[in-house]
Amino acid sequence: MPELPDDLREDAYRAEAVARFSVHADGSTEVELLKATQNPRLNQVLLQALHRWRFFPAMRDGRPVDSHLDVRVHFNVS
């Protein structure tokens, strides 16, 4: 998960986001927020962290194929 900068730890809050990863057969990925938090700065930090995630492509009949994966992310800062 992302390391939150100090400016995002000053206030207590709860937030949730849903990210969709598109994992291509060649192993490359794309990520977008299907459901963003209400904090644009938090969304930016989250996307930067998610772009560093790596996946193996899904396999079908022994060959890599494109796939999608939705990930729910919860933040609870107190």
Backbone bond lengths (Angstrom), bond angles and torsions (degrees), N, CA, C in turn:
res aa  C-N    CA-C-N  psi(-1)  N-CA   C-N-CA  omega(-1)  CA-C   N-CA-C  phi
1 M - - - 1.442 - - 1.525 108.31 -
2 P 1.315 115.23 161.96 1.461 117.73 -176.96 1.520 111.84 -70.32
3 E 1.309 114.84 146.57 1.463 121.27 170.81 1.524 106.05 -80.97
4 L 1.325 116.66 118.26 1.452 119.62 -176.59 1.523 111.04 -78.19
5 P 1.338 117.55 129.67 1.455 120.36 175.49 1.531 110.23 -66.94
6 D 1.320 116.02 160.93 1.460 121.22 -176.89 1.529 112.91 -55.43
7 D 1.331 117.62 -37.94 1.465 119.40 -176.88 1.528 112.50 -65.99
8 L 1.330 117.56 -19.47 1.457 120.36 177.26 1.523 112.76 -95.58
9 R 1.322 116.48 1.13 1.474 120.31 178.25 1.518 112.05 -108.73
10 E 1.315 117.43 0.23 1.466 120.53 -175.27 1.525 112.76 -70.50
11 D 1.323 117.21 -32.83 1.465 121.42 -178.45 1.525 109.86 -114.92
12 A 1.315 115.57 150.48 1.463 120.33 175.53 1.524 108.55 -82.09
13 Y 1.319 116.48 137.11 1.459 120.85 177.65 1.519 109.92 -164.65
14 R 1.317 114.22 163.48 1.458 123.30 171.42 1.514 106.77 -122.30
15 A 1.304 115.41 141.09 1.464 119.83 178.90 1.517 109.07 -149.64
16 E 1.308 115.14 156.56 1.456 121.10 178.77 1.523 108.17 -139.61
17 A 1.315 115.72 141.95 1.460 121.93 176.13 1.527 108.20 -136.19
18 V 1.315 115.97 156.15 1.458 121.47 174.26 1.525 107.13 -125.78
19 A 1.317 115.13 123.25 1.461 121.40 -179.83 1.517 109.44 -110.13
20 R 1.316 115.96 141.78 1.466 120.72 174.64 1.521 109.01 -112.48
21 F 1.328 114.57 123.26 1.460 121.39 174.87 1.518 108.59 -98.65
22 S 1.310 116.33 132.11 1.464 122.52 168.29 1.515 105.66 -104.17
23 V 1.325 115.87 115.47 1.461 121.32 -179.18 1.524 106.95 -107.07
24 H 1.313 115.48 117.31 1.458 120.74 -176.32 1.531 110.80 -88.05
25 A 1.308 115.70 160.31 1.466 121.60 -177.33 1.522 111.77 -58.73
26 D 1.326 117.60 -28.87 1.469 120.16 179.80 1.528 112.88 -83.26
27 G 1.356 117.40 1.62 1.459 121.65 178.04 1.523 114.03 93.98
28 S 1.320 118.15 -10.09 1.457 120.17 177.67 1.533 109.31 -73.16
29 T 1.320 116.06 156.05 1.466 120.03 -177.53 1.514 111.01 -133.76
30 E 1.313 114.70 158.27 1.452 124.15 169.51 1.521 106.11 -132.31
31 V 1.333 116.55 149.00 1.459 119.75 178.84 1.522 108.81 -138.23
32 E 1.323 114.63 141.49 1.461 121.09 175.84 1.517 108.26 -141.79
33 L 1.317 116.57 155.96 1.457 120.48 176.21 1.519 108.88 -90.96
34 L 1.323 116.56 114.72 1.465 120.96 174.83 1.518 109.93 -75.18
35 K 1.330 115.25 -36.73 1.464 121.72 176.84 1.517 106.40 -132.96
36 A 1.309 115.92 108.80 1.465 121.01 -179.72 1.524 110.19 -86.90
37 T 1.333 116.67 161.05 1.458 120.46 172.15 1.526 107.43 -76.66
38 Q 1.305 116.88 174.30 1.461 120.58 178.58 1.529 111.76 -83.77
39 N 1.333 116.85 -0.54 1.460 121.41 -178.49 1.534 109.44 -108.44
40 P 1.330 118.35 107.45 1.467 120.77 -178.23 1.529 113.27 -58.48
41 R 1.318 117.63 -36.07 1.474 120.91 179.68 1.532 109.99 -66.03
42 L 1.326 117.22 -42.18 1.460 121.62 177.99 1.532 110.15 -63.41
43 N 1.306 117.39 -40.86 1.468 121.34 177.15 1.522 111.15 -60.32
44 Q 1.316 116.59 -41.65 1.463 121.58 179.53 1.528 110.80 -62.97
45 V 1.323 116.96 -46.95 1.468 121.80 179.57 1.529 109.97 -63.10
46 L 1.324 116.56 -42.52 1.458 120.81 179.51 1.529 111.16 -61.93
47 L 1.321 117.93 -47.98 1.464 120.53 -179.90 1.524 111.98 -62.26
48 Q 1.333 117.39 -38.33 1.462 120.09 177.10 1.525 110.43 -60.18
49 A 1.329 116.83 -41.82 1.466 120.62 179.42 1.531 111.16 -68.79
50 L 1.315 116.93 -42.83 1.464 120.44 -177.54 1.526 112.44 -67.10
51 H 1.318 117.55 -28.80 1.466 120.10 177.38 1.533 111.71 -66.15
52 R 1.319 117.55 -17.54 1.468 120.96 178.62 1.531 112.43 -88.00
53 W 1.321 117.49 -11.86 1.458 120.60 179.25 1.521 109.45 -68.23
54 R 1.335 116.60 146.19 1.464 122.38 179.36 1.520 109.88 -126.76
55 F 1.318 115.76 146.11 1.456 122.15 -178.99 1.523 109.53 -135.43
56 F 1.321 115.04 153.52 1.458 120.81 167.08 1.524 106.38 -87.91
57 P 1.316 118.00 143.73 1.460 118.87 178.47 1.534 111.42 -66.40
58 A 1.315 115.44 153.35 1.466 120.76 174.74 1.524 108.36 -66.93
59 M 1.315 115.43 155.73 1.465 120.27 -179.28 1.531 109.58 -119.09
60 R 1.304 115.55 139.91 1.465 121.90 173.52 1.522 107.31 -137.71
61 D 1.304 116.35 123.91 1.473 121.76 -178.50 1.530 111.62 54.62
62 G 1.336 115.35 36.76 1.461 120.59 176.69 1.517 115.26 79.35
63 R 1.338 117.21 6.57 1.467 119.91 179.87 1.516 110.42 -124.23
64 P 1.338 117.77 145.38 1.462 120.62 178.85 1.535 110.79 -68.54
65 V 1.338 115.17 141.95 1.464 121.93 179.55 1.526 109.60 -135.90
66 D 1.326 115.71 159.70 1.458 121.09 174.76 1.526 109.66 -67.70
67 S 1.337 116.11 147.72 1.466 120.43 177.40 1.512 109.44 -153.11
68 H 1.333 114.48 169.96 1.465 121.87 177.14 1.518 108.47 -127.75
69 L 1.315 115.34 148.27 1.457 121.43 179.25 1.514 107.87 -142.31
70 D 1.334 117.15 123.91 1.457 121.84 175.85 1.522 109.04 -98.24
71 V 1.321 115.66 134.27 1.467 122.32 -178.54 1.520 108.68 -126.10
72 R 1.330 115.98 126.74 1.466 121.75 176.68 1.533 108.01 -93.66
73 V 1.332 116.24 131.10 1.467 121.86 -178.53 1.521 108.45 -119.65
74 H 1.330 116.41 127.41 1.456 121.95 179.42 1.527 109.71 -110.86
75 F 1.319 116.17 135.63 1.462 122.01 174.02 1.522 107.47 -117.50
76 N 1.327 115.75 133.06 1.461 121.48 176.42 1.523 106.22 -137.23
77 V 1.312 115.98 95.74 1.463 121.59 -177.87 1.516 107.86 -103.84
78 S 1.335 115.40 123.49 1.472 118.41 -179.71 1.507 110.65 -129.60
